[in-house]
Amino acid sequence: MKNNLSLTKDFWNNRYIESKIGWDVGVITTPLKEYFDQLNDKTIKILIPGSGNSYEAEYLFENNFLNTYVLDYSEHALNNFRKRVPDFSESKLLNNDFFDVQGKFDLIIEQTFFCAIDKSRRSEYFKKMNDLLKPNGKLVGLLFNDSLNENHPPFGGNESEYKKYFETYFNTKVFQPSYNSIESRCGRELFMILNKK
């Protein structure tokens, strides 16, 4: 379904400037924190697309994962991150459209990004994720299991819909209701670990 909303850089910058960022909870969420805490190899190359204020990247940086790339369409969001984490490598801050990004990563993190892209590009999102991952790479994170909005982000969805999009590009290791969501998202999230085909 195509909507008439133009999800441009200006659109996303204005959301941050006007503090219309209801998805931003001000900290790393529990499911991702617990996932990161069990990773042993701190040299892996990680991408966080649609990172926003990126508390995830801040947490990884503080825990010596120094090969993390932060991507957002909003320069304002990246500036917020720069102020909080001034020692983060400038070369790893990417102010690009996700669909134009190049490179290969071991791990890509999904946290309220998929729900922000135009619904007509959902299959393309999973194709691009597959393209960006190295062999044996993983797409890990959370998707909303909730209807949410139809005419503006965040756009919702459900388990069966998502599977239609990703089964061409990924093998499923974990795709189930998140047991450790933050309170405001409890019962409304699916946690996924998808392996590149």
MDTraj code that builds the backbone (N, CA, C; nanometers):
import mdtraj as md
import numpy as np

residues = "MET LYS ASN ASN LEU SER LEU THR LYS ASP PHE TRP ASN ASN ARG TYR ILE GLU SER LYS ILE GLY TRP ASP VAL GLY VAL ILE THR THR PRO LEU LYS GLU TYR PHE ASP GLN LEU ASN ASP LYS THR ILE LYS ILE LEU ILE PRO GLY SER GLY ASN SER TYR GLU ALA GLU TYR LEU PHE GLU ASN ASN PHE LEU ASN THR TYR VAL LEU ASP TYR SER GLU HIS ALA LEU ASN ASN PHE ARG LYS ARG VAL PRO ASP PHE SER GLU SER LYS LEU LEU ASN ASN ASP PHE PHE ASP VAL GLN GLY LYS PHE ASP LEU ILE ILE GLU GLN THR PHE PHE CYS ALA ILE ASP LYS SER ARG ARG SER GLU TYR PHE LYS LYS MET ASN ASP LEU LEU LYS PRO ASN GLY LYS LEU VAL GLY LEU LEU PHE ASN ASP SER LEU ASN GLU ASN HIS PRO PRO PHE GLY GLY ASN GLU SER GLU TYR LYS LYS TYR PHE GLU THR TYR PHE ASN THR LYS VAL PHE GLN PRO SER TYR ASN SER ILE GLU SER ARG CYS GLY ARG GLU LEU PHE MET ILE LEU ASN LYS LYS".split()
xyz = np.array([
    [0.0839, -0.1189, 0.0000],
    [0.0000, 0.0000, 0.0000],
    [0.0881, 0.1248, 0.0000],
    [0.0663, 0.2112, -0.0935],
    [0.1441, 0.3351, -0.1032],
    [0.0684, 0.4451, -0.0297],
    [0.1367, 0.5188, 0.0560],
    [0.0713, 0.6339, 0.1181],
    [0.1261, 0.7601, 0.0538],
    [0.0629, 0.8729, 0.0833],
    [0.1019, 0.9989, 0.0208],
    [0.2030, 1.0769, 0.1039],
    [0.2471, 1.0183, 0.2108],
    [0.3406, 1.0852, 0.2997],
    [0.4806, 1.0754, 0.2404],
    [0.5520, 1.1861, 0.2383],
    [0.6880, 1.1872, 0.1855],
    [0.7864, 1.1724, 0.3010],
    [0.8460, 1.0546, 0.3120],
    [0.9347, 1.0247, 0.4256],
    [1.0779, 1.0675, 0.3916],
    [1.0954, 1.1983, 0.3793],
    [1.2219, 1.2574, 0.3365],
    [1.3127, 1.2868, 0.4562],
    [1.4343, 1.3331, 0.4250],
    [1.5244, 1.3786, 0.5316],
    [1.4598, 1.4896, 0.6129],
    [1.3934, 1.5828, 0.5445],
    [1.3279, 1.6929, 0.6156],
    [1.2190, 1.6424, 0.7091],
    [1.1429, 1.5446, 0.6626],
    [1.0377, 1.4875, 0.7471],
    [1.0974, 1.4350, 0.8771],
    [1.2040, 1.3549, 0.8657],
    [1.2625, 1.2936, 0.9852],
    [1.3375, 1.3955, 1.0705],
    [1.4067, 1.4903, 1.0089],
    [1.4714, 1.5957, 1.0870],
    [1.3699, 1.6732, 1.1693],
    [1.2576, 1.7063, 1.1062],
    [1.1545, 1.7822, 1.1772],
    [1.0956, 1.7037, 1.2936],
    [1.0849, 1.5736, 1.2790],
    [1.0343, 1.4927, 1.3909],
    [1.1261, 1.5080, 1.5125],
    [1.2572, 1.5076, 1.4900],
    [1.3523, 1.5221, 1.6009],
    [1.3538, 1.6653, 1.6541],
    [1.3526, 1.7622, 1.5634],
    [1.3552, 1.9023, 1.6054],
    [1.2324, 1.9343, 1.6919],
    [1.1166, 1.8796, 1.6532],
    [0.9917, 1.9066, 1.7249],
    [0.9673, 1.8066, 1.8387],
    [1.0627, 1.7170, 1.8606],
    [1.0522, 1.6121, 1.9639],
    [0.9265, 1.5267, 1.9479],
    [0.8912, 1.4982, 1.8226],
    [0.7793, 1.4070, 1.7942],
    [0.8384, 1.2696, 1.7665],
    [0.8967, 1.2116, 1.8723],
    [0.9717, 1.0858, 1.8588],
    [0.9236, 0.9873, 1.9652],
    [0.7973, 0.9511, 1.9535],
    [0.7354, 0.8637, 2.0528],
    [0.8007, 0.7273, 2.0654],
    [0.8755, 0.6866, 1.9623],
    [0.9438, 0.5569, 1.9662],
    [1.0692, 0.5613, 2.0537],
    [1.1157, 0.6810, 2.0853],
    [1.2417, 0.6979, 2.1587],
    [1.2155, 0.6839, 2.3080],
    [1.2696, 0.5776, 2.3676],
    [1.2440, 0.5537, 2.5114],
    [1.3595, 0.6011, 2.5993],
    [1.4631, 0.6577, 2.5393],
    [1.5693, 0.7206, 2.6164],
    [1.6790, 0.6294, 2.6666],
    [1.6666, 0.5002, 2.6426],
    [1.7667, 0.4013, 2.6848],
    [1.7642, 0.2847, 2.5866],
    [1.8647, 0.1997, 2.5933],
    [1.8601, 0.0744, 2.5187],
    [1.7483, -0.0120, 2.5778],
    [1.6739, -0.0805, 2.4918],
    [1.5663, -0.1656, 2.5431],
    [1.6213, -0.3018, 2.5854],
    [1.5498, -0.3646, 2.6753],
    [1.5968, -0.4900, 2.7368],
    [1.6284, -0.6008, 2.6368],
    [1.5424, -0.6283, 2.5365],
    [1.5747, -0.7392, 2.4457],
    [1.7094, -0.7224, 2.3760],
    [1.7416, -0.6010, 2.3326],
    [1.8695, -0.5812, 2.2637],
    [1.9860, -0.5800, 2.3614],
    [1.9681, -0.5213, 2.4769],
    [2.0744, -0.5233, 2.5774],
    [2.1123, -0.6675, 2.6112],
    [2.0120, -0.7507, 2.6354],
    [2.0402, -0.8903, 2.6722],
    [2.1008, -0.9677, 2.5555],
    [2.0602, -0.9351, 2.4334],
    [2.1229, -0.9996, 2.3181],
    [2.2702, -0.9584, 2.3080],
    [2.2980, -0.8297, 2.3191],
    [2.4373, -0.7818, 2.3106],
    [2.5233, -0.8422, 2.4217],
    [2.4659, -0.8571, 2.5391],
    [2.5426, -0.9066, 2.6536],
    [2.5926, -1.0494, 2.6347],
    [2.5323, -1.1255, 2.5430],
    [2.5797, -1.2629, 2.5229],
    [2.6706, -1.2762, 2.4005],
    [2.7008, -1.1642, 2.3335],
    [2.7946, -1.1683, 2.2210],
    [2.9379, -1.1683, 2.2733],
    [3.0189, -1.2577, 2.2218],
    [3.1574, -1.2697, 2.2674],
    [3.2583, -1.2004, 2.1772],
    [3.2302, -1.1959, 2.0476],
    [3.3260, -1.1401, 1.9521],
    [3.2999, -0.9899, 1.9350],
    [3.3855, -0.9088, 1.9933],
    [3.3662, -0.7635, 1.9894],
    [3.4262, -0.6995, 1.8653],
    [3.4783, -0.7811, 1.7737],
    [3.5338, -0.7268, 1.6498],
    [3.4326, -0.7287, 1.5356],
    [3.3166, -0.7872, 1.5558],
    [3.2210, -0.7996, 1.4460],
    [3.1774, -0.6620, 1.3959],
    [3.1459, -0.6572, 1.2667],
    [3.1021, -0.5332, 1.2025],
    [2.9499, -0.5258, 1.2113],
    [2.9005, -0.4218, 1.2796],
    [2.7582, -0.4085, 1.3110],
    [2.7026, -0.2833, 1.2440],
    [2.5812, -0.2943, 1.1889],
    [2.5091, -0.1791, 1.1345],
    [2.3788, -0.1617, 1.2112],
    [2.3506, -0.0357, 1.2492],
    [2.2220, -0.0024, 1.3115],
    [2.1530, 0.0995, 1.2218],
    [2.0650, 0.0522, 1.1304],
    [1.9967, 0.1456, 1.0404],
    [1.8762, 0.2102, 1.1082],
    [1.8442, 0.3330, 1.0645],
    [1.7336, 0.4042, 1.1267],
    [1.7575, 0.4177, 1.2754],
    [1.8818, 0.4517, 1.3091],
    [1.9278, 0.4406, 1.4475],
    [1.8698, 0.5455, 1.5407],
    [1.8231, 0.6585, 1.4843],
    [1.7715, 0.7645, 1.5707],
    [1.8777, 0.8109, 1.6690],
    [1.8397, 0.8270, 1.7941],
    [1.9350, 0.8698, 1.8973],
    [2.0296, 0.7577, 1.9396],
    [2.0030, 0.6389, 1.8968],
    [2.0922, 0.5222, 1.9032],
    [2.1553, 0.4934, 2.0386],
    [2.0697, 0.4650, 2.1338],
    [2.1172, 0.4184, 2.2643],
    [2.1815, 0.2804, 2.2497],
    [2.1434, 0.2071, 2.1451],
    [2.2039, 0.0762, 2.1185],
    [2.3517, 0.0922, 2.0834],
    [2.3807, 0.1866, 1.9929],
    [2.5202, 0.2094, 1.9536],
    [2.6021, 0.2626, 2.0708],
    [2.5416, 0.3459, 2.1528],
    [2.6106, 0.3973, 2.2715],
    [2.6467, 0.2826, 2.3655],
    [2.5537, 0.1914, 2.3855],
    [2.5784, 0.0765, 2.4736],
    [2.6895, -0.0117, 2.4163],
    [2.6831, -0.0375, 2.2867],
    [2.7874, -0.1190, 2.2232],
    [2.9237, -0.0521, 2.2353],
    [2.9297, 0.0772, 2.2111],
    [3.0554, 0.1525, 2.2203],
    [3.1124, 0.1450, 2.3618],
    [3.0269, 0.1636, 2.4612],
    [3.0712, 0.1574, 2.6011],
    [3.1229, 0.0186, 2.6383],
    [3.0776, -0.0832, 2.5635],
    [3.1188, -0.2204, 2.5904],
    [3.2217, -0.2712, 2.4891],
    [3.2919, -0.1758, 2.4259],
    [3.4078, -0.2054, 2.3405],
    [3.3767, -0.2784, 2.2107],
    [3.2535, -0.2638, 2.1606],
    [3.2238, -0.3057, 2.0234],
    [3.2549, -0.1832, 1.9362],
    [3.3741, -0.1792, 1.8815],
    [3.4226, -0.0571, 1.8166],
    [3.4080, -0.0587, 1.6651],
    [3.3404, -0.1604, 1.6124],
    [3.3203, -0.1696, 1.4680],
    [3.1712, -0.1581, 1.4358],
    [3.1068, -0.0610, 1.5023],
    [2.9630, -0.0389, 1.4878],
    [2.9392, 0.0840, 1.4013],
    [2.8470, 0.0711, 1.3065],
    [2.8097, 0.1803, 1.2168],
    [2.6670, 0.2243, 1.2472],
    [2.6494, 0.3552, 1.2572],
    [2.5210, 0.4151, 1.2919],
    [2.4678, 0.4863, 1.1681],
    [2.3478, 0.4509, 1.1259],
    [2.2890, 0.5066, 1.0038],
    [2.1553, 0.5722, 1.0353],
    [2.1403, 0.6972, 0.9946],
    [2.0082, 0.7598, 1.0032],
    [1.9930, 0.8647, 0.8936],
    [1.8695, 0.8800, 0.8486],
    [1.8361, 0.9794, 0.7472],
    [1.8358, 1.1200, 0.8069],
    [1.8210, 1.1284, 0.9394],
    [1.8131, 1.2575, 1.0078],
    [1.9499, 1.2998, 1.0619],
    [2.0023, 1.4095, 1.0104],
    [2.1274, 1.4649, 1.0616],
    [2.1090, 1.5099, 1.2072],
    [1.9906, 1.5567, 1.2398],
    [1.9619, 1.6019, 1.3763],
    [1.9770, 1.4857, 1.4755],
    [1.9253, 1.3686, 1.4383],
    [1.9394, 1.2506, 1.5249],
    [2.0865, 1.2146, 1.5430],
    [2.1634, 1.2191, 1.4353],
    [2.3064, 1.1879, 1.4447],
    [2.3793, 1.2900, 1.5314],
    [2.3398, 1.4164, 1.5221],
    [2.4013, 1.5188, 1.6072],
    [2.3712, 1.4940, 1.7546],
    [2.2504, 1.4497, 1.7840],
    [2.2170, 1.4142, 1.9225],
    [2.3106, 1.3052, 1.9735],
    [2.3375, 1.2068, 1.8869],
    [2.4274, 1.0969, 1.9227],
    [2.5711, 1.1478, 1.9411],
    [2.6162, 1.2333, 1.8508],
    [2.7517, 1.2897, 1.8611],
    [2.7730, 1.3593, 1.9962],
    [2.6728, 1.4328, 2.0395],
    [2.6850, 1.5052, 2.1667],
    [2.6978, 1.4094, 2.2843],
    [2.6252, 1.2982, 2.2794],
    [2.6303, 1.2021, 2.3894],
    [2.7554, 1.1157, 2.3862],
    [2.8036, 1.0852, 2.2656],
    [2.9163, 0.9920, 2.2495],
    [3.0224, 1.0598, 2.1610],
    [3.0892, 1.1627, 2.2132],
    [3.1811, 1.2414, 2.1293],
    [3.3020, 1.1642, 2.0787],
    [3.3374, 1.0534, 2.1428],
    [3.4540, 0.9758, 2.0995],
    [3.4209, 0.8721, 1.9920],
    [3.2949, 0.8621, 1.9544],
    [3.2552, 0.7673, 1.8500],
    [3.3140, 0.8128, 1.7164],
    [3.3640, 0.7180, 1.6387],
    [3.4303, 0.7508, 1.5114],
    [3.3339, 0.8176, 1.4134],
    [3.3727, 0.9359, 1.3674],
    [3.2888, 1.0103, 1.2719],
    [3.2684, 0.9308, 1.1428],
    [3.3679, 0.8512, 1.1056],
    [3.3582, 0.7737, 0.9811],
    [3.2528, 0.6637, 0.9893],
    [3.2064, 0.6358, 1.1092],
    [3.1053, 0.5306, 1.1276],
    [2.9652, 0.5885, 1.1513],
    [2.9511, 0.7187, 1.1300],
    [2.8202, 0.7850, 1.1371],
    [2.7756, 0.8137, 0.9939],
    [2.6674, 0.7503, 0.9517],
    [2.6234, 0.7553, 0.8124],
    [2.4902, 0.8282, 0.8015],
    [2.4895, 0.9405, 0.7309],
    [2.3668, 1.0172, 0.7100],
    [2.3178, 0.9895, 0.5680],
    [2.2589, 0.8721, 0.5506],
    [2.2196, 0.8240, 0.4182],
    [2.0799, 0.7639, 0.4219],
    [2.0267, 0.7451, 0.3027],
    [1.9086, 0.6609, 0.2847],
    [1.9560, 0.5154, 0.2974],
    [1.8892, 0.4391, 0.3783],
    [1.9241, 0.2983, 0.3986],
    [1.9402, 0.2240, 0.2665],
    [1.8524, 0.2503, 0.1713],
    [1.8532, 0.1740, 0.0466],
    [1.9720, 0.2098, -0.0427],
    [2.0466, 0.3145, -0.0072],
    [2.1667, 0.3526, -0.0818],
    [2.2960, 0.3076, -0.0144],
    [2.2872, 0.2488, 0.1026],
    [2.4064, 0.2109, 0.1785],
    [2.4793, 0.0956, 0.1096],
    [2.6121, 0.1027, 0.1157],
    [2.6971, -0.0037, 0.0625],
    [2.7776, -0.0640, 0.1780],
    [2.8340, -0.1816, 0.1541],
    [2.9182, -0.2447, 0.2550],
    [2.8650, -0.3819, 0.2927],
    [2.9414, -0.4505, 0.3775],
    [2.9039, -0.5840, 0.4242],
    [2.9222, -0.5895, 0.5750],
    [2.8247, -0.6460, 0.6427],
    [2.8213, -0.6474, 0.7886],
    [2.7968, -0.7889, 0.8396],
    [2.8480, -0.8139, 0.9600],
    [2.8232, -0.9430, 1.0259],
    [2.6858, -0.9459, 1.0927],
    [2.6435, -0.8301, 1.1415],
    [2.5211, -0.8205, 1.2215],
    [2.4525, -0.6882, 1.1917],
    [2.3219, -0.6946, 1.1649],
    [2.2420, -0.5728, 1.1497],
    [2.1321, -0.5762, 1.2550],
    [2.1128, -0.4623, 1.3211],
    [2.0179, -0.4514, 1.4316],
    [1.8922, -0.3776, 1.3864],
    [1.7776, -0.4359, 1.4135],
    [1.6483, -0.3743, 1.3834],
    [1.5826, -0.3279, 1.5133],
    [1.5568, -0.1960, 1.5206],
    [1.4881, -0.1397, 1.6375],
    [1.4075, -0.0193, 1.5895],
    [1.2781, -0.0370, 1.5705],
    [1.1843, 0.0668, 1.5237],
    [1.2269, 0.1341, 1.3928],
    [1.2963, 0.0619, 1.3057],
    [1.3278, 0.1137, 1.1724],
    [1.2303, 0.0604, 1.0686],
    [1.2085, -0.0686, 1.0692],
    [1.1186, -0.1312, 0.9711],
    [0.9811, -0.0644, 0.9716],
    [0.9313, -0.0298, 1.0896],
    [0.7978, 0.0304, 1.1015],
    [0.7943, 0.1739, 1.0501],
    [0.9123, 0.2309, 1.0199],
    [0.9195, 0.3701, 0.9762],
    [0.9313, 0.3852, 0.8247],
    [0.9615, 0.2768, 0.7542],
    [0.9755, 0.2877, 0.6088],
    [0.8386, 0.2725, 0.5428],
    [0.8284, 0.3249, 0.4216],
    [0.7042, 0.3131, 0.3452],
    [0.6669, 0.1654, 0.3317],
    [0.5411, 0.1336, 0.3549],
    [0.4985, -0.0068, 0.3535],
    [0.5196, -0.0729, 0.2173],
    [0.5254, 0.0075, 0.1108],
    [0.5452, -0.0497, -0.0227],
    [0.6873, -0.1028, -0.0408],
    [0.7775, -0.0713, 0.0536],
    [0.9175, -0.1125, 0.0387],
    [0.9560, -0.2260, 0.1342],
    [0.8584, -0.2918, 0.1940],
    [0.8905, -0.3918, 0.2958],
    [0.9678, -0.5113, 0.2405],
    [0.9297, -0.5613, 0.1260],
    [1.0042, -0.6729, 0.0677],
    [1.1447, -0.6268, 0.0283],
    [1.1532, -0.5046, -0.0238],
    [1.2826, -0.4475, -0.0630],
    [1.3754, -0.4319, 0.0583],
    [1.3167, -0.3983, 0.1739],
    [1.3939, -0.3878, 0.2982],
    [1.4673, -0.5188, 0.3260],
    [1.3974, -0.6317, 0.3196],
    [1.4616, -0.7602, 0.3511],
    [1.5628, -0.8000, 0.2437],
    [1.5354, -0.7658, 0.1184],
    [1.6341, -0.7919, 0.0126],
    [1.7615, -0.7121, 0.0400],
    [1.7449, -0.5830, 0.0752],
    [1.8609, -0.4980, 0.1031],
    [1.9373, -0.5492, 0.2249],
    [1.8658, -0.5907, 0.3284],
    [1.9316, -0.6475, 0.4466],
    [2.0163, -0.7678, 0.4081],
    [1.9600, -0.8537, 0.3268],
    [2.0333, -0.9712, 0.2803],
    [2.1595, -0.9284, 0.2051],
    [2.1471, -0.8286, 0.1178],
    [2.2609, -0.7808, 0.0387],
    [2.3717, -0.7232, 0.1272],
    [2.3331, -0.6597, 0.2381],
    [2.4308, -0.5930, 0.3252],
    [2.5026, -0.6889, 0.4200],
    [2.4513, -0.8088, 0.4333],
    [2.5117, -0.9032, 0.5276],
    [2.6177, -0.9897, 0.4603],
    [2.7235, -1.0171, 0.5348],
    [2.8247, -1.1128, 0.4913],
    [2.7646, -1.2541, 0.4953],
    [2.8286, -1.3509, 0.4309],
    [2.7847, -1.4897, 0.4486],
    [2.7790, -1.5232, 0.5984],
    [2.6761, -1.5918, 0.6388],
    [2.6502, -1.6257, 0.7801],
    [2.6109, -1.5047, 0.8648],
    [2.5833, -1.3902, 0.8004],
    [2.5414, -1.2723, 0.8739],
    [2.4015, -1.2861, 0.9311],
    [2.3706, -1.2003, 1.0281],
    [2.2425, -1.2081, 1.0989],
    [2.1721, -1.0732, 1.1018],
    [2.0397, -1.0784, 1.0887],
    [1.9527, -0.9648, 1.1136],
    [1.8811, -0.9938, 1.2450],
    [1.9018, -0.9070, 1.3440],
    [1.8514, -0.9322, 1.4797],
    [1.7769, -0.8096, 1.5300],
    [1.6649, -0.8330, 1.5958],
    [1.5958, -0.7205, 1.6582],
    [1.4487, -0.7470, 1.6790],
    [1.3717, -0.6385, 1.6730],
    [1.2312, -0.6422, 1.7104],
    [1.1439, -0.5808, 1.6029],
    [1.0294, -0.6435, 1.5800],
    [0.9264, -0.5898, 1.4917],
    [0.7978, -0.5780, 1.5717],
    [0.7194, -0.4748, 1.5432],
    [0.5918, -0.4591, 1.6123],
    [0.4924, -0.5649, 1.5666],
    [0.4301, -0.6320, 1.6610],
    [0.3219, -0.7265, 1.6346],
    [0.1922, -0.6565, 1.6750],
    [0.1579, -0.5529, 1.5961],
    [0.0502, -0.4621, 1.6331],
    [0.0088, -0.3884, 1.5064],
    [-0.1171, -0.3518, 1.4948],
    [-0.1642, -0.2873, 1.3718],
    [-0.1142, -0.1436, 1.3568],
    [-0.0979, -0.0703, 1.4669],
    [-0.0448, 0.0668, 1.4659],
    [-0.1178, 0.1557, 1.3649],
    [-0.0440, 0.2205, 1.2718],
    [-0.1036, 0.3200, 1.1817],
    [-0.0986, 0.2752, 1.0363],
    [-0.1920, 0.3284, 0.9569],
    [-0.1938, 0.2990, 0.8132],
    [-0.1429, 0.4151, 0.7284],
    [-0.1568, 0.5391, 0.7771],
    [-0.1254, 0.6538, 0.6919],
    [-0.0029, 0.7336, 0.7361],
    [0.0625, 0.6899, 0.8415],
    [0.1879, 0.7538, 0.8830],
    [0.2630, 0.6580, 0.9741],
    [0.3962, 0.6718, 0.9812],
    [0.4729, 0.5831, 1.0696],
    [0.4454, 0.6161, 1.2159],
    [0.4587, 0.5173, 1.3035],
    [0.5007, 0.3795, 1.2768],
    [0.3893, 0.2955, 1.2149],
    [0.4273, 0.2191, 1.1120],
    [0.3351, 0.1275, 1.0456],
    [0.3449, -0.0093, 1.1124],
    [0.2317, -0.0691, 1.1368],
    [0.2305, -0.1970, 1.2072],
    [0.2350, -0.3167, 1.1149],
    [0.2126, -0.4321, 1.1741],
    [0.2120, -0.5566, 1.0996],
    [0.2007, -0.6737, 1.1935],
    [0.2138, -0.7942, 1.1374],
    [0.2020, -0.9149, 1.2194],
    [0.2952, -1.0237, 1.1672],
    [0.3035, -1.1293, 1.2438],
    [0.4000, -1.2366, 1.2181],
    [0.3860, -1.2969, 1.0792],
    [0.2639, -1.3301, 1.0372],
    [0.2468, -1.3971, 0.9076],
    [0.2831, -1.3035, 0.7922],
    [0.2501, -1.1753, 0.8066],
    [0.2863, -1.0777, 0.7027],
    [0.4376, -1.0677, 0.6892],
    [0.5078, -1.0535, 0.8018],
    [0.6528, -1.0381, 0.7988],
    [0.7196, -1.1599, 0.7354],
    [0.6710, -1.2780, 0.7698],
    [0.7318, -1.4002, 0.7154],
    [0.7249, -1.4028, 0.5632],
    [0.6158, -1.3550, 0.5070],
    [0.6024, -1.3500, 0.3609],
    [0.7157, -1.2695, 0.2990],
    [0.7547, -1.1625, 0.3681],
    [0.8600, -1.0761, 0.3156],
    [0.9985, -1.1367, 0.3298],
    [1.0264, -1.1988, 0.4444],
    [1.1665, -1.2353, 0.4681],
    [1.2035, -1.3783, 0.4341],
    [1.1068, -1.4670, 0.4140],
    [1.1419, -1.6082, 0.3956],
    [1.2224, -1.6339, 0.2684],
    [1.2134, -1.5457, 0.1707],
    [1.2941, -1.5586, 0.0484],
    [1.4425, -1.5349, 0.0765],
    [1.4706, -1.4494, 0.1739],
    [1.6069, -1.4006, 0.1948],
    [1.6749, -1.4529, 0.3209],
    [1.5963, -1.5095, 0.4134],
    [1.6504, -1.5470, 0.5438],
    [1.5976, -1.6814, 0.5918],
    [1.6838, -1.7504, 0.6662],
    [1.6412, -1.8658, 0.7452],
    [1.6129, -1.8173, 0.8870],
    [1.5097, -1.8721, 0.9468],
    [1.4674, -1.8267, 1.0788],
    [1.5360, -1.9063, 1.1880],
    [1.6091, -1.8376, 1.2736],
    [1.6620, -1.9006, 1.3951],
    [1.5640, -1.8772, 1.5101],
    [1.5212, -1.7514, 1.5268],
    [1.4218, -1.7160, 1.6287],
    [1.3258, -1.6153, 1.5669],
    [1.1967, -1.6388, 1.5814],
    [1.0952, -1.5402, 1.5443],
    [0.9733, -1.5685, 1.6298],
    [0.9629, -1.4953, 1.7404],
    [0.8599, -1.5271, 1.8405],
    [0.8290, -1.4028, 1.9236],
    [0.7170, -1.4042, 1.9957],
    [0.6872, -1.2909, 2.0833],
    [0.8026, -1.2660, 2.1798],
    [0.8365, -1.1404, 2.1968],
    [0.9458, -1.1034, 2.2865],
    [0.9009, -1.1215, 2.4314],
    [0.9791, -1.1952, 2.5092],
    [0.9434, -1.2219, 2.6490],
    [0.9949, -1.1137, 2.7434],
    [1.0852, -1.0275, 2.6937],
    [1.1481, -0.9290, 2.7826],
    [1.1346, -0.7863, 2.7294],
    [1.0241, -0.7595, 2.6598],
    [0.9984, -0.6237, 2.6099],
    [0.9873, -0.5253, 2.7254],
    [1.0149, -0.3984, 2.6940],
    [0.9884, -0.2954, 2.7942],
    [0.8370, -0.2877, 2.8152],
    [0.7962, -0.2321, 2.9280],
    [0.6551, -0.2372, 2.9685],
    [0.5610, -0.1810, 2.8624],
    [0.5956, -0.0678, 2.8022],
    [0.5053, -0.0046, 2.7059],
    [0.4886, -0.0846, 2.5766],
    [0.5765, -0.1833, 2.5535],
    [0.5679, -0.2643, 2.4314],
    [0.5388, -0.4106, 2.4623],
    [0.5110, -0.4397, 2.5866],
    [0.4873, -0.5783, 2.6289],
    [0.3694, -0.6375, 2.5515],
    [0.3919, -0.7555, 2.4920],
    [0.2877, -0.8228, 2.4154],
    [0.2679, -0.7668, 2.2753],
    [0.3515, -0.6708, 2.2361],
    [0.3339, -0.6044, 2.1063],
    [0.4571, -0.6157, 2.0175],
    [0.5532, -0.7028, 2.0555],
    [0.6771, -0.7137, 1.9789],
    [0.7113, -0.8591, 1.9482],
    [0.7754, -0.8773, 1.8351],
    [0.8337, -1.0056, 1.7966],
    [0.9848, -0.9900, 1.7949],
    [1.0546, -1.0832, 1.8588],
    [1.2006, -1.0822, 1.8559],
    [1.2477, -1.1765, 1.7472],
    [1.3447, -1.1320, 1.6686],
    [1.3912, -1.2153, 1.5559],
    [1.5425, -1.2269, 1.5537],
    [1.5866, -1.3443, 1.5199],
    [1.7246, -1.3695, 1.4781],
    [1.7116, -1.4416, 1.3442],
    [1.7456, -1.3714, 1.2363],
    [1.7334, -1.4259, 1.1014],
    [1.8723, -1.4415, 1.0412],
    [1.8976, -1.5573, 0.9830],
    [2.0278, -1.5862, 0.9222],
    [2.0184, -1.5680, 0.7698],
    [2.1146, -1.4980, 0.7149],
    [2.1187, -1.4762, 0.5700],
    [2.1210, -1.6100, 0.4965],
    [2.0387, -1.6225, 0.3927],
    [2.0414, -1.7436, 0.3090],
    [2.1581, -1.7361, 0.2133],
])
top = md.Topology()
chain = top.add_chain()
for i, resn in enumerate(residues, 1):
    res = top.add_residue(resn, chain, resSeq=i)
    for name in ("N", "CA", "C"):
        top.add_atom(name, md.element.get_by_symbol(name[0]), res)
traj = md.Trajectory(xyz[None], top)
